[in-house]
Amino acid sequence: MKRILTIQDISCIGKCSLTAALPILSAMGVETVILPTAVLSSHTAFDDYTFHDLTGEIQKIAEKWREQGVAFDAVYTGYLGSIEQVSIVEELLAEFRTPETCLFVDPVLGDFGRLYSGFSEDFPQHMTRLCRSADVIVPNLTEACRMLGIPYAEKGYQESDIRSILQKLSELGAKQVILTGVSFAESEVGFMGYDASRNQYFSYFHRKFPQQFHGTGDVFASTCVGGLLRGLSLEQAARLAEDFTLESIRATLDAPDARWYGVHYETAFPYLFRRLSSPF
Ligand code: PXL
């Protein structure tokens, strides 16, 4: 069984970060080691929340793993609560990443052109540094613009604009890039990807729902890295991730307050299992 280490927070309510990554990766048949960076009463889009920083624990936990000779096939990072935590993750990688370990970074920074509550304006530059050494990065459009220091626009992109953003993102250093939340038509949304080693672009679009749901980026990233560990190509893994996220959204459409509470990926698991059992 492949073993992944995922480093992100626990938001007690509002399914995202570890409360999405752990169940999804486990359901995909991947041994999931968690390293919680902080415990919050909810994610930061709630009006008010507690934030208990676990920075001090991270090094103590890593110390034990060092003694025990623990190794990982992949490391997946998501929401990191501070600049210091980005540096600590880099230190961990220097120690636990071997040439075979896939580093998958979801540079969680914001959405709809804005940084998430609690992040300072200089935080993106530190997340960008982490992305430089990644094998795969999966920013949304807001995060890509923040990392590249270019203005964000809600819509009006041509394919050539997105190709240029992908190119610039890969020049940061990551070998493969998936840009999420890409839309060229009012009724459609999806992703575009770029594989620098083959100089190849790929894309995938589907119907866009008018509703917005929190945590879908984490469902996407978790499924995508799970797919990679199951032996799928990045394009296949990202398509599976997009479809599963969509299926989870469909399962949530009638739920009250769902926007903040996260998508019902739980009821979409049978779909994920069916997809995993049929060849691509
Ligand atoms: O879904 C990304 C995310 C993860 N963790 C926390 C967040 C957010 C986005 O707002 O606040 C704590």
Residues whose N, C-alpha, C, O or C-beta is under 5 A from the ligand:
A	BS01	PXL	D9 S11 C16 S17 S42 H43 T44 A45 Y79 V108 Y116 G215 D218
